[in-house]
Amino acid sequence: MGSGRDRLFLRGIGDSPFDGFGQSSVSVQLDEARLTYDAPDPDLRLIDMAQVELLKGPQGPLYGTGALGGVYRLVPEKPMLDRVDGAIRLGLGTTAHGGMQGAADVMANVPILPDRLAVRLVGYRIGQSGWIDEAGRGPNVNRGESSGGRIAIRAKPTGDWTVDLVGVAQGARIADSQYVEQRGTSSRAARLPEPQETNIRIASLTATGPLAGFKVTGVVSTARQELDVRYDASARATLLGGSAPATYRDDRRYEVANAELRAARTDGRVDWLAGASLLVADTNASGDLIAPTGEALRILRFRRSVIEAALFGEATYRISHSLRGTLGLRLFRSAVADERREVASDAAADRASLRGSPSAALAWQANDRLLLFARIASALRPGGIQAAVRPSDQPTRYRADTLRAIDLGLRWQHPATGLSLDLGLFTTRWSNVQADFLRSDGLVITRNAGFANNTGIDTTLGWRPDRHWTITTGLLLQRARIGSGVVTVENPDRRLPVVPDVSAHGEIAYGFEQAGWAIDLGARASFVGNARLSFDPGLDRQSQAVTLTAASITATRGRWTLRLGIDNILDTRANSFAFGNPFSIALGEQNTPVRPRTSALSVRRRF
């Protein structure tokens, strides 16, 4: 859908691609700060990041509601207390069938009080040249840019205590949407402009240190996300109470505040962690139909207020030298108040529930090379307002959905040969699946779609024969299907939306030194199988299987780093997403081609 508007799905937990008001199935975090409740992924740029973590779901016991699919966590580099550091990077790129784009980022790390207080500053701007051509408006209409910055302050006030204060701001602007009507092309017919603007502001305070023999962590964070998106709604203007041509403005404000206190202890035969958290989330959205004269007609008003308080814990018991068992539990009370107002109907729902998310795991360290494990876990999302399927109907409510999963796996490594293997077998049962649907007038509604099952195998094989070569391959096979009674006879496809049965990746890297330069060569390929768009038989469109290839060369000498990278080497224009505009999707085909071949050269200098 574009930067700051995409929805994340992990390992077969896909409800729908439409941007409705259901809670996300993946929890997005920046270090210890939770960023989203029902908002899309903010697409924070990976500038000056230490690592990216993926925890496959469900992760309800430690991370709460909205972690059905898992957790996506970005960990930025921390301020260094003992030295000054800095870097600047400039980049220039070109996109086939598009144009030029530039990028720049800068980082500065400055100790204020040696070994006590330091600040780290990051700023960046990343351009997007665009690659969609539109009749009557010219080439590259979906050009845009992202820019932002981060300030991080680290202090060691006393002993082993560490305090981190972080502030982040990022904004993205794209001049137009990136879908077309015909597969295999990047051109489309004329329509009203569909620009989008997204912004996010984050602040967090984290304190960690020893207290009475425990490791204690306290976190307070807040995130505010803003979306302003326009659609050409001419095709549904009459149903919405207006007349064509018309633009639909989707304006949303998301706020999430989270406080968490936890303590952990790892000495003795039992390792444990216990804590408490309080989350407050507010969503305010409005939809207006705008005539060419600028006159606006309010179509939709949605408000949500969430207060979620939880107690959670996890304990690992060393049964023997090689065997350990883990139990986890989260008890939480979730109070949700929803209000949805439309031209023909109003609805409000207040509900509170006390629920629990348990987990259990058993791990056997057979030797220093082989680990076997089994895990059972669960997570859920609260219910909400089910808007009327037809504008004339009365709204009802949709129920909470619950995901339960069983994982069996192994991790094996052989230092002598450099081989390693991660292998996982999983099966999930998803009850009362919450999914977004498109109504006849183009508005998105959320309702229960029945139950679903997913069974699969997830494997990664690595090989490092010597210090020069690194080879990694991965394969995910899964069968995610909605239960009987949900799909009609006329539409027997029971696949969950947006979930491919097959996906795979491979990467090969070679590093060496030449004339004082450390040179790294890399090549990678990824494959994502085809998928369906929606449960709705009228919108059961198919995206294509997508194979992407890329290569890069990086050369480092002293403080200088040069990098040349090429993405989508084969310049495929496969349809990666069969959707673009909710008001016209029912009238014809929509396709989102992947970004064409893009080459980029960057120069980085450390100071």
Summary of the structure (lengths in Angstrom):
residues: 607
radius of gyration: 24.9
end to end distance: 38.2
largest distance: 75.4
contacts: 2118
relative contact order: 0.13
helix: 2%
strand: 62%
